[in-house]
Amino acid sequence: MNTTINLWGPNWQSTQVNHGTHPYRDNNPGDIVAGRFVNSQGAIGTDGRFGVFPTAGQGSQALDTLLHGSSYNNLSINDAVTRYAPGFENNTAGYQQFLTNALGVSGNTPLSSLSSSQMQTLENAISRYEGFNAAGNYSVTTTSVITVP
């Protein structure tokens, strides 16, 4: 699927993301659903369902903030995945297994007990599972200068 999203940034640089998964095109490594939370994290819009961030770094920071927030921090890994990726639209059991394999811990492990490096591993695993690092993702960057008379 080819989709173009124009993002304007410093020095009038326009990045056109032409091909890839939703999380890649949206700079949203966790594929976080659009709404009040993503808006509070600097999202610049929505693709219809998921938040769109100006940079992948901001999308990653939003995922980190979400997982450290009160809605997730005290949940077990399995309970967090059940909330984050409900069974009506995901293979929740497969997702849980993927994350616990990546971390090498039980699904009953609370997020609050994970070390900083384990949280980073968790966030990276979520990004992988959501398709942020999928083969075939690529972007084309062009720089435009706008002259105002």
C-alpha positions as CSV (number, residue, x, y, z in Angstrom):
1,M,0.0,0.0,0.0
2,N,1.3,3.4,-0.9
3,T,0.4,6.3,1.3
4,T,2.0,9.8,1.5
5,I,2.0,11.8,4.7
6,N,3.6,15.2,4.5
7,L,5.3,16.4,7.8
8,W,6.7,19.9,8.0
9,G,9.5,20.5,10.4
10,P,12.5,22.7,11.0
11,N,13.9,24.6,7.9
12,W,10.7,23.7,6.0
13,Q,11.8,20.1,5.5
14,S,9.1,17.9,4.2
15,T,9.4,14.2,4.8
16,Q,7.2,12.0,2.6
17,V,6.7,8.5,4.0
18,N,5.6,6.6,0.9
19,H,5.5,3.0,1.9
20,G,5.3,0.9,5.0
21,T,3.1,-0.3,7.8
22,H,0.7,2.0,9.8
23,P,3.1,2.5,12.7
24,Y,6.0,3.4,10.3
25,R,4.0,5.8,8.2
26,D,2.5,7.4,11.3
27,N,5.8,7.7,13.3
28,N,3.9,5.7,15.9
29,P,6.1,2.7,16.8
30,G,3.5,1.4,19.3
31,D,0.5,1.9,16.9
32,I,-1.3,3.8,19.7
33,V,-4.9,4.6,18.9
34,A,-5.7,8.2,18.3
35,G,-7.5,10.1,21.1
36,R,-6.9,12.4,24.1
37,F,-3.7,10.6,25.2
38,V,-1.9,10.8,21.8
39,N,-3.0,14.4,21.5
40,S,-1.5,15.2,24.9
41,Q,1.8,13.6,23.6
42,G,2.2,15.9,20.6
43,A,0.4,14.0,17.9
44,I,-0.2,16.1,14.8
45,G,-3.3,14.2,13.6
46,T,-4.7,10.8,12.9
47,D,-4.7,8.4,10.0
48,G,-8.3,7.7,10.8
49,R,-7.6,5.3,13.7
50,F,-4.1,5.7,14.9
51,G,-2.2,8.8,16.1
52,V,0.3,10.4,13.8
53,F,3.4,12.0,15.4
54,P,5.8,14.4,13.8
55,T,8.8,12.1,14.5
56,A,9.3,8.5,15.4
57,G,11.1,9.7,18.5
58,Q,8.0,11.5,19.7
59,G,5.9,8.4,19.0
60,S,8.4,6.2,21.0
61,Q,8.2,8.7,23.9
62,A,4.4,8.5,23.8
63,L,4.6,4.7,24.1
64,D,7.1,5.0,27.0
65,T,4.8,7.5,28.8
66,L,1.8,5.3,28.2
67,L,3.4,2.2,29.7
68,H,4.8,4.1,32.7
69,G,1.4,5.8,33.3
70,S,-1.2,4.8,35.9
71,S,-3.3,2.9,33.3
72,Y,-0.5,0.3,32.6
73,N,2.3,0.6,35.2
74,N,0.7,-1.6,37.8
75,L,-0.6,-4.3,35.4
76,S,1.1,-7.6,34.7
77,I,2.5,-8.0,31.2
78,N,-0.4,-10.2,30.2
79,D,-3.0,-7.8,31.6
80,A,-1.3,-4.9,29.9
81,V,-1.4,-6.7,26.5
82,T,-5.0,-7.6,27.0
83,R,-5.8,-3.9,27.5
84,Y,-3.4,-2.7,24.8
85,A,-4.3,-5.3,22.1
86,P,-7.7,-6.7,22.8
87,G,-8.7,-10.1,21.4
88,F,-11.4,-8.7,19.1
89,E,-8.7,-7.2,16.9
90,N,-5.5,-9.0,17.8
91,N,-4.0,-12.4,18.6
92,T,-3.6,-11.4,22.3
93,A,-2.2,-14.7,23.4
94,G,0.4,-14.6,20.6
95,Y,1.3,-11.0,21.5
96,Q,1.7,-11.9,25.2
97,Q,4.0,-14.8,24.3
98,F,6.1,-12.6,22.0
99,L,6.7,-10.0,24.7
100,T,7.4,-12.5,27.5
101,N,9.8,-14.4,25.2
102,A,11.6,-11.1,24.4
103,L,11.9,-10.2,28.1
104,G,12.5,-13.7,29.4
105,V,10.0,-13.3,32.2
106,S,6.6,-14.6,33.2
107,G,3.4,-12.9,31.9
108,N,2.5,-12.3,35.5
109,T,5.4,-9.9,35.9
110,P,4.2,-6.4,36.7
111,L,5.4,-3.6,34.4
112,S,6.3,-1.7,37.5
113,S,8.9,-4.3,38.5
114,L,10.8,-4.1,35.1
115,S,14.2,-2.4,35.1
116,S,14.8,0.5,32.7
117,S,16.6,-1.8,30.3
118,Q,13.7,-4.3,30.5
119,M,11.2,-1.5,29.8
120,Q,13.3,-0.6,26.7
121,T,13.2,-4.2,25.6
122,L,9.5,-4.3,26.1
123,E,8.9,-1.1,24.1
124,N,11.2,-2.4,21.3
125,A,9.3,-5.7,21.2
126,I,6.0,-3.9,21.0
127,S,7.4,-1.8,18.1
128,R,8.5,-5.0,16.3
129,Y,5.2,-6.8,16.9
130,E,3.3,-3.8,15.7
131,G,5.4,-3.7,12.5
132,F,7.3,-0.5,13.0
133,N,10.5,-2.3,11.9
134,A,9.0,-4.4,9.1
135,A,10.9,-5.1,5.9
136,G,9.7,-2.9,3.2
137,N,9.3,0.3,5.3
138,Y,11.1,3.2,3.6
139,S,10.8,7.0,3.5
140,V,11.9,9.6,1.0
141,T,12.9,13.0,2.3
142,T,12.9,16.2,0.2
143,T,13.7,19.7,1.4
144,S,11.8,22.6,0.1
145,V,12.5,26.3,0.8
146,I,9.5,28.6,0.8
147,T,10.1,32.2,-0.1
148,V,7.5,34.6,1.1
149,P,7.5,37.9,-1.0
